[in-house]
Amino acid sequence: GFSFNAGIVVTHVFCKCHGTCTTPATIAFEDDSGNAMTLSATLTCRAAPTLGGESVTAGGTVSAGESIRFDVTNTPAPTTDRYEIGYVYTTTGLDG
């Protein structure tokens, strides 16, 4: 992950699989402190993902200096697939 200079609130996460994607990865997210993000549904990385991804319904606040971590929660196949992971967020505490 990478850290943010200001606090953020993650509102959506998305993922796309590049490859054969026979068994696509499922992904869970958390901050550096291990606070899990609750999603509207399990995020599954498909070759043709759901437009807009999944909404973050709880735990989306990430403090300044923290990063977002993710875990693969299943065993994807084949292992040669590549994944594109992204998120939508708003910033908090920025000075103009």
C-alpha positions in Angstrom: 0.0 0.0 0.0 0.9 3.6 0.1 0.2 6.2 2.8 -1.7 9.4 2.5 -0.6 12.9 3.7 -4.2 13.7 4.9 -6.9 11.5 6.3 -9.2 9.9 3.8 -12.6 8.1 3.7 -12.7 5.2 1.2 -16.2 5.0 -0.4 -15.7 2.3 -3.0 -13.2 -0.4 -4.0 -12.9 -2.2 -7.3 -10.8 -4.9 -8.9 -10.3 -6.3 -12.4 -8.6 -9.6 -13.4 -6.3 -9.8 -16.4 -5.8 -13.4 -17.7 -8.0 -16.4 -17.9 -9.5 -15.7 -14.4 -10.8 -19.2 -14.0 -11.1 -18.7 -10.2 -10.9 -15.0 -9.7 -9.4 -13.5 -6.5 -11.6 -12.2 -3.7 -10.1 -9.2 -1.8 -10.6 -7.8 1.7 -9.2 -4.4 2.8 -8.0 -2.9 6.1 -5.9 0.0 7.3 -2.4 -0.3 9.0 -4.1 -0.7 12.4 -5.9 -3.8 11.1 -9.4 -2.1 11.0 -11.3 -4.0 8.4 -13.4 -2.2 5.8 -16.9 -3.7 5.5 -18.1 -3.9 1.9 -21.6 -4.0 0.4 -20.7 -7.4 -1.0 -17.6 -9.6 -1.4 -15.2 -7.9 -3.9 -14.5 -10.5 -6.6 -11.9 -9.6 -9.3 -13.5 -10.6 -12.6 -12.4 -9.9 -16.2 -15.6 -7.8 -16.6 -16.0 -6.3 -13.1 -19.2 -4.8 -11.7 -19.2 -1.1 -12.7 -18.4 1.0 -9.7 -17.1 -1.9 -7.6 -18.4 -2.4 -4.1 -19.4 0.3 -1.6 -17.5 0.6 1.7 -20.3 0.6 4.3 -18.0 0.8 7.4 -14.4 1.1 8.4 -13.4 3.3 5.4 -11.7 6.1 7.5 -7.9 6.0 7.1 -5.8 8.4 9.2 -3.1 10.6 7.8 0.1 8.6 7.5 -1.7 5.3 7.4 -1.9 3.0 4.3 -4.5 0.6 3.0 -3.7 -3.0 3.0 -5.5 -5.8 1.1 -5.6 -9.6 1.5 -6.6 -12.2 -1.0 -9.2 -14.3 0.8 -9.4 -17.4 -1.5 -7.0 -19.4 -3.8 -7.2 -17.8 -7.3 -6.3 -19.8 -10.3 -4.3 -19.7 -12.4 -1.6 -18.0 -10.4 -0.4 -16.2 -13.6 -3.4 -13.9 -13.6 -2.8 -10.2 -12.8 -5.1 -8.0 -10.8 -5.8 -4.3 -10.9 -7.1 -2.9 -7.6 -8.4 0.6 -7.0 -10.5 2.7 -4.6 -12.4 5.9 -4.6 -12.0 8.2 -1.6 -12.6 11.7 -0.3 -10.0 13.6 1.7 -10.4 15.0 5.2 -8.5 17.6 7.1 -6.9 19.4 4.1 -6.0 23.1 4.5 -6.8 25.3 1.5 
